[in-house]
Amino acid sequence: MTTHRMKLRQYPFQLFKEGTKTIEARLYDEKRRKVELGDTIIFQLADDKTQTFEAKVIGLLRYETFGDMFAHTDPKKFGGGDAEQMTEQMLHYYAQEEQDTHGVVGIEIAKIL
């Protein structure tokens, strides 16, 4: 099993800690292709790297685009509202061209207490 590190902004970090958010959406780029079921991820708060939590990867959802992923998976698991809203939000982080090149992944986690 491998341990990975990922940074999160304040809002998603808090949603994960509360248990409201259970899936992290990312590009399926070279770094995310290394994530496998059973791996550990140490999430760090982007503004304060001393704040962290550990999680175990319990699911990997592969799709061509964020729109496809949110249409087939409850957007609340990603910490958001409806599929259309979540898709628009992700376009602020990842261009459509990046999605077309890499695809996307939903990394389902369970916090390690």
Backbone as a ProteinNet text record, in pm:
[ID]
protein_1_A
[PRIMARY]
MTTHRMKLRQYPFQLFKEGTKTIEARLYDEKRRKVELGDTIIFQLADDKTQTFEAKVIGLLRYETFGDMFAHTDPKKFGGGDAEQMTEQMLHYYAQEEQDTHGVVGIEIAKIL
[TERTIARY]
83.1	0	88.6	43.1	117.8	48.2	126.7	71.7	92.3	-14.7	-12.5	-43.5	-9.6	-43	-121.8	-227.2	-305.9	-343.8	-342.2	-381.7	-529	-594.1	-733.7	-750	-841.5	-878.4	-963.7	-986.2	-1054.3	-1191.6	-1276	-1413.6	-1419.5	-1355.1	-1360.7	-1290.4	-1184.2	-1114	-1211.6	-1287.2	-1383.1	-1494.9	-1544.9	-1651.5	-1605.4	-1482.1	-1428.4	-1418.2	-1366.3	-1349.9	-1484.9	-1590.4	-1725	-1790.1	-1737.5	-1796.2	-1904.3	-1925.9	-2026.5	-1980.7	-1853	-1792.8	-1717.1	-1735.4	-1668.5	-1591.4	-1603.7	-1534.4	-1463.2	-1336.8	-1259	-1249.4	-1285.5	-1282.4	-1151.5	-1081.4	-954.4	-941.2	-847.5	-809.7	-745.5	-761.2	-696.4	-560.7	-478.6	-346.7	-245.2	-120	-14.6	-9.2	-23.3	-17.3	-134	-255	-373.3	-380.2	-314.1	-311.9	-238.7	-158.7	-84.2	-167.8	-283.4	-369.4	-445.5	-439.1	-506.7	-593.4	-688.4	-772	-684.2	-719	-643.3	-529.3	-491.2	-386.1	-433.2	-337.7	-366	-337.4	-423.8	-399.6	-392.8	-288.8	-280.1	-323.6	-439.2	-490.4	-437.2	-385.1	-331.9	-416.2	-441	-506.3	-407.6	-447.9	-356.8	-294.3	-370.3	-319.8	-244.7	-253.1	-187.6	-152.3	-36.7	1.9	18.5	8.3	12	-121.8	-228.5	-359.5	-377	-389.6	-399.6	-501.3	-541	-611.7	-577.6	-584.6	-554	-683	-679.2	-794.8	-748.5	-833.7	-807	-892	-832.9	-904.1	-991.4	-1123.5	-1217.4	-1291	-1270.3	-1334.8	-1268.5	-1268.4	-1216.3	-1320	-1369.2	-1471.7	-1408.2	-1396.7	-1332.4	-1436.2	-1422.7	-1513.2	-1434.3	-1496.4	-1433.5	-1432	-1543.1	-1554.9	-1619.8	-1604.8	-1670.6	-1822.7	-1872.4	-2016.8	-2068.7	-1997.8	-2037.1	-2036.1	-1930.7	-1916.8	-2029.2	-2057.8	-2160.4	-2300.4	-2319.4	-2449.5	-2476.6	-2370.9	-2385.6	-2359.7	-2318.6	-2288	-2350.4	-2406.5	-2471.4	-2373.5	-2399.8	-2308.3	-2285.9	-2376.8	-2359.6	-2238	-2202.5	-2083.8	-1955.7	-1965.8	-1852.4	-1857.6	-1959.3	-1973.1	-2047.3	-2122.7	-2188.2	-2337.4	-2393.6	-2536.5	-2575.9	-2617.3	-2659.7	-2545.9	-2568	-2463.6	-2418.1	-2511.9	-2477.6	-2390.6	-2428.5	-2351.5	-2209.6	-2197.4	-2066.2	-1978.7	-2039.3	-1964	-1908.4	-1991.1	-1946.2	-1834	-1848.7	-1747.3	-1612.6	-1612.5	-1487.3	-1417.6	-1494.1	-1433.1	-1349.3	-1367.8	-1282.1	-1143.9	-1135.3	-1008.6	-942.3	-1022.9	-969.4	-1041.2	-966.7	-1023.3	-1079	-1173.2	-1232.1	-1124.1	-1024.4	-915.8	-838.9	-820.1	-751.5	-834.7	-964.6	-1052.9	-1047.3	-1048.6	-1042.1	-911.2	-802.7	-670.7	-654.9	-694.9	-666.1	-785.7	-906	-1021.6	-1023.4	-1118.2	-1131.4	-1148.6	-1128.7	-1145.1	-1210.7	-1298.1	-1353.5	-1287.3	-1219.4	-1148.2	-1233.1	-1296.4	-1382.5	-1295.8	-1317.9	-1231.7	-1312.3	-1243.5	-1293.3	-1184.5	-1223.3	-1124.7	-1068.7	-940.3	-874.4	-872.2	-934.2	-942.2	-818.3
-117	0	124.9	226.1	349.7	463.2	559.2	679.3	796.9	871.5	988.2	1112.4	1228	1356.1	1440.5	1505	1596.5	1717.3	1832.8	1956.4	1983.8	2043.4	2083.8	2226.4	2297.2	2429	2410.2	2520.7	2517	2449.2	2488.9	2437.3	2285.4	2230.7	2084.8	2010.7	2069.3	2008.9	1991.4	2096.3	2091.5	1991.1	1986.3	1890.7	1746.8	1717.7	1583	1552.6	1647.7	1626.2	1602.8	1670.9	1653.5	1523.5	1465.5	1345	1372.8	1500.9	1538.9	1503	1520.6	1490.3	1359.2	1268	1138.5	1104.8	1189.5	1164.7	1292.6	1280	1391.2	1377.3	1483.6	1483	1545.7	1476.2	1524.8	1481.5	1545	1494.8	1357.9	1271.9	1141.3	1152.9	1241.1	1268.2	1165.7	1187	1091.1	1065	1169.5	1154.4	1069.9	1095.7	1021.9	879.6	852.5	715.8	619.8	673.8	591.8	553.2	617.7	589.8	459.9	369.7	240.2	215.7	124	85.4	38.4	81.5	43.3	137	225.7	323.3	422.5	492.6	597.8	733	831	968	1055.9	1137.3	1238.6	1369.7	1419	1546.3	1658.3	1763	1878.9	2000.9	2083.5	2210.6	2298.7	2351.2	2425.7	2545.8	2614.3	2735.3	2708.5	2585.7	2552.2	2403.5	2373.1	2233	2152.2	2218.6	2144.4	2076.9	2122.2	2059.9	1950.4	1827.7	1713.2	1612.6	1521.5	1401.1	1290.9	1168.5	1052.6	982.6	926.1	853.8	733.9	633.7	513.3	521.3	485.2	483.8	358.4	380.3	267.6	255.3	352.6	346.1	441.3	403.5	488	490.8	609.7	627.1	695.4	624.5	678.6	721.6	844.9	898.8	984.8	1014.1	1100.2	1246.1	1290.8	1430.8	1439.2	1555.7	1577.3	1573.5	1625.5	1621	1478.5	1386.2	1244.9	1188.8	1220	1165.6	1215.7	1346.3	1400.8	1356.7	1323.8	1275.2	1132.3	1056.7	916.4	889.2	990.4	974.7	1091.8	1065.8	1170.3	1284.8	1406.2	1519.4	1556.3	1519.4	1548.7	1475.7	1361.5	1288.9	1366.6	1462.6	1548.2	1680.8	1695.8	1817	1929.1	1895.4	2000.5	1985.4	2071.4	2073	1976.6	2030.6	1944.2	1922.6	1829.2	1789.5	1906.2	1988.1	2100.9	2202.8	2233	2326.7	2274.9	2147.3	2088.6	2087.8	2058.9	2058.1	2196.4	2299.8	2437.5	2474.8	2433.3	2463.1	2402.2	2278.9	2212.2	2278.9	2346.5	2417.5	2536.1	2580.5	2686.5	2631.6	2500.3	2437.1	2366.1	2300.3	2218	2251.2	2289.7	2322.3	2197	2217.6	2105.4	2028.9	2100	2035.6	1938.2	1974.5	1885.4	1760.2	1777	1661.9	1570.8	1631.2	1553.2	1475.7	1533.5	1470.3	1357.9	1382.9	1289.2	1206.5	1257.7	1198.6	1246	1196.6	1239.5	1118.1	1140.1	1032.2	1087.6	1010.1	1037.6	941.1	995.7	912.2	904.9	789.3	771.2	729.3	796	771.1	739.7	679.4	661	717.3	811	870.8	764.7	777.4	691.5	770	713.7	785	768.2
0	0	0	-69.8	-85.6	-11.1	36.5	98.5	3.7	-21.2	-109	-26.2	-78.4	-14.3	-113.5	-63.8	-145.9	-62.2	-125.9	-59.5	-86.9	12.6	0.4	50.3	-10.5	41.1	166.1	236.8	365.9	361	265.5	264.3	242.6	138.7	123.5	237.3	290.1	404	520.9	550	660.4	633.5	510.1	476.2	494.8	456.4	478.5	627.4	703.2	847.1	915.2	867.6	923	875.4	768.3	711.1	608.3	574.3	475.1	334.1	309.4	179	192	96.2	101.9	-25.7	-128.2	-255.4	-299.4	-334.7	-388.1	-539	-612.8	-759.1	-806.6	-893.3	-948.1	-1094	-1164.3	-1296.4	-1277.3	-1373.8	-1368.7	-1438.5	-1383.1	-1439.4	-1388.7	-1422.3	-1387.3	-1236.5	-1156.9	-1011	-958.5	-1006.9	-959.3	-1013.9	-1123.8	-1178	-1084.3	-993.2	-897.3	-775.3	-757.1	-641.4	-666.1	-567.7	-578.8	-456.3	-470.6	-357.9	-242.7	-122	-4.4	30.9	-61.2	-32.6	73.5	132	228.9	164.5	193.6	149.8	273.9	280.8	384.9	319.9	363.3	313.2	401.2	336.4	406.9	372.6	471.9	447.7	371.5	256.9	169.4	238.6	323.7	388.8	518.5	569.5	696.3	693.2	641.6	619.1	746.9	864	989.8	1018	951.4	968.8	863.1	909.9	819.7	873.1	786.9	829.2	730.3	778.7	694.5	653.8	534.6	483.3	401.5	397.6	317.8	190.5	77.7	-49.9	-54.9	-63.4	-66.8	-199.5	-288.4	-419.3	-517.2	-644.2	-751.4	-863.3	-895.3	-997.7	-1118	-1228.3	-1348.7	-1451.4	-1501.1	-1602.5	-1700.2	-1812.8	-1914.1	-1869.3	-1806.9	-1765.2	-1627.5	-1564.2	-1436.1	-1452.5	-1564.2	-1590.5	-1588.7	-1651.6	-1652	-1510	-1435.3	-1300.4	-1209.2	-1213.3	-1125.8	-1167.8	-1295.6	-1342.2	-1294.7	-1266.5	-1228	-1080.2	-1005.9	-864	-788.9	-673.3	-594.4	-567.8	-621	-601.9	-454.7	-368	-225.5	-168.4	-227	-181.3	-211.3	-305.2	-340.6	-263.7	-178.1	-99	-169.3	-275.3	-351.9	-363.8	-446.3	-470.4	-580.6	-694.3	-804.2	-903.9	-996.9	-1092.5	-1179.4	-1223.5	-1310.9	-1236.2	-1113.3	-1031.5	-1006.9	-973.6	-946.8	-1072.4	-1186.5	-1312.6	-1341.7	-1326	-1347.8	-1251.3	-1126.2	-1024.7	-1062.5	-1111.2	-1146.2	-1264.7	-1351.1	-1464.1	-1418.2	-1293.9	-1238.1	-1204.2	-1184	-1147.5	-1265.3	-1347.4	-1456.6	-1586.9	-1687.8	-1818.8	-1885.8	-1975.7	-2049.5	-2124.9	-2177.7	-2251.7	-2162.1	-2033.7	-1940.5	-1915.5	-1903.7	-1884.7	-2007.5	-2126.3	-2249.7	-2261.1	-2211.7	-2218.6	-2117.4	-1992.1	-1883.2	-1836.7	-1853.8	-1787.7	-1643	-1564.8	-1425.9	-1335.9	-1206.5	-1109.8	-984.2	-926.1	-795.2	-698.2	-598.7	-502.7	-376.3	-356.1	-239.9	-121.7	-8.2	106.8	232.5	327.5	464.5	554.3	640.5	730.7	824.9	853.1	951.2	1082.4	1183.8	1312.1	1394.9
[MASK]
+++++++++++++++++++++++++++++++++++++++++++++++++++++++++++++++++++++++++++++++++++++++++++++++++++++++++++++++++

